[in-house]
Each structure stands twice: as C-alpha cells, then as structure tokens.
Amino acid sequence: MFSGKFSGPVWSLFRIMVGFLFACHGAATVLGLFGGHRGSGEAVALGSWPNWWAGLIQLACGVLVLLGLVTRPAAVLCSGSMAYAYFITHQPNSLLPINNGGVSAALYAWSFLAIAALGAGPWSIDARLRPRHTAAGRATPELSVRTRPQPDGT
C-alpha cells in the first residue's frame, strides 16, 4: 500500500512542475521564448492588455510557485488569472472546457487553487524560512546548521 511518507515530496514535485510549466507559458508570451506567444515566434507587445500582463503574471508567479517562495499569494494570483482567462476567453464559446478549448486554463486554475490552499510542501523556500516549534514550545529556525550540542552546552 502507498505510504503517506511520500505525500510531502510528491506534493512538492507537483508544485514545482506546475510552476515550471506556467513560467514557460509566461516566458513564451513576454520574452518570445519556446516558440513565442501561441507559436508566433515573437513576444506580445509590451504592456498590451490582457496578453502581456497575463504573461507577466505567468512568468513571475510561475517562478515563485516553482521555487516555493510566497507560494500561497502567488498561487492565488495564478489561479485568478486562469479563471479570468477561462471565463472571458473560453466559457462564452461553450459551457464545458472540453468543448471550448479551456481545459488548460481550468486545470491551471484548479491546480493553483489547490497549491494556495495546501501550501508549498516540504521542498520549498517557504518551508525553509518557516520557524519550527520544539517540544518546549519555543520557535527554532528551520535553517539551523547545528545538529549536535556544542561543548558550551548550547
């Protein structure tokens, strides 16, 4: 049977991959990489609404989610941008994502909503920056490099 000990690392890998793929969409839109915006080979015009701004959110917030840094706010922004894309671009054509070409937007919106709700997971900068609590109830920094008591008793 599957053990729960893998749930944290698997969740972190899910977050990393979703953030990476989203950042690639942003890089294509804003920077013209990976074939450019919608395969045109070019970036969209600087500041054009809504494509350039959506691409900027995809690139910046995708990288933040990938790294696991301020993950929850970045994921909320990503989810909202994909919900906007779905309801403005895809949903007027048909109700269901399979019929209106909005499957990717819907999957991204729900994936980022899950990341926002559940957090970044153990393999993230957020987890490294969060203070841990000891049995005595005191907060200790998670990035502590000392693992053994020192001769002076600390």
N, C-alpha and C positions, 0 to 999 in steps of 0.2 A: 504494500500500500504506500501511497505517496506521503512523505513526511512533511510536517509543517516547517521543518528547519530550512527548507528551500524557498519558502514563500517570500522572505525578505529579499534575497538575491534575485529571484525571478522577477519580483515587482520592480526592483531597481533596473534590471535589464530591459523590462518593458518600457519604463520611463525613459531610459537612455535612447532606445530605438525610436520611440515616438518623437522625442525631442530632436533627434538627428534627422529623421525624415522630414519633419516640419521645417527645420532650419534649412534643409536642402531646397524646399519649395521657396523659401524666402530668398535664398541666395540666387536662385534662378530668376526670381521676379525683380529683385533690387539690383543685383550685380550682373545679371545676364549669364551666369554660370550654368553648367549642366544642360545646355541647350536653350537657355534663356526662357523668358516668360512664354508659357504654352508652346514651347518648341520653336519659337521665332528666331532664336539665336541672339536676341537682344534683351536688354533690361527695359522695364517700363519707364516712361518719362518721370523724372524727379518730381516728387510732390503730387503726382496725378491721383485724383480721388476715384475710386477707393483702392485701386490696384497697388499703387506704390506704398500706401500706408499699411495695407494688409500684408504686403511683402515684408515691410519693416517689422511688423509685429511677428510675422513668421520667423524671420531671421533672428531678431534679438531675443524674443521669448523662447523660441525653439532652442537656442544655445543655453539660455538659463535653465530650462527644463532638462536638457541633456546633462548639464553639469550638476543639477540638483541644487541650484542656488536661488534663493527666494522663489522656490518652486511653486508653492500654492498660489501666490498672486500672479505669477507668470502663467500658470496653467489656467487660471480663471480668465485672464485676458485672451489666451489662445482659444479656449472653449467659446467664449463670447464672440470672437471674430469668426469662428467657423459656424456658429449658429446664425450669425448675421449673413454670412455667405450662403448658407443653406436656404434661409427664409427669403432672402432678397433675390438670389440668382436662380436657385433650383426649384423651390417649392411652388412658385407660380406656374411652372410648366406641368406639374403633376403632383399628387399628394405623396406618393411613395418614392423613397430615394432610388430604388431600382429602376423606376420609370423616368425620373427627372435628371439623372446623372449626378445626383448629390450624395452618393454613397461615401466617397472620401470625406466630404465635409461633415456628414453625420457621424462617421466613425471618429474623426478627429475631435469633434465637439464632445462626444460622449467619453472618449479616452482621456481628454484633458480635464473633463469634469471629474472623472474618477481619480486622476492624479491630484487634483485640487482637494478632493475630499479625503483621500487616504495618505497624502504626503509623498515625499520623495523616496522613502525607503532607506535602508542602511548604507547603501553605496552612494552617498551624496555629500556635497559640501554642507548642506543644511544639517545633516546628521552629525558631521564632524564639529560643527560650530555649536550645536545644542549642548548645554551643560547636562551632565549625568548626575543623578542623585545616588548617594551612598546609602548604606543601611542606617547610618546615623542621621540621615535626612539632610546632610549638607550637600550643596551642589559642588561637583568637581568638574574641571574642564575635561572634555572628551579627548582633546588633543594631548593629553599628558604623555610625556615620553618616559617618565619613571615608572617602572613596574615593580621594583624591589625597594624596601625601606633603606634609607641611607644610614651610614654609621651614626649620624647625629640624631636618629630616631624619627626623621621626617619621611 
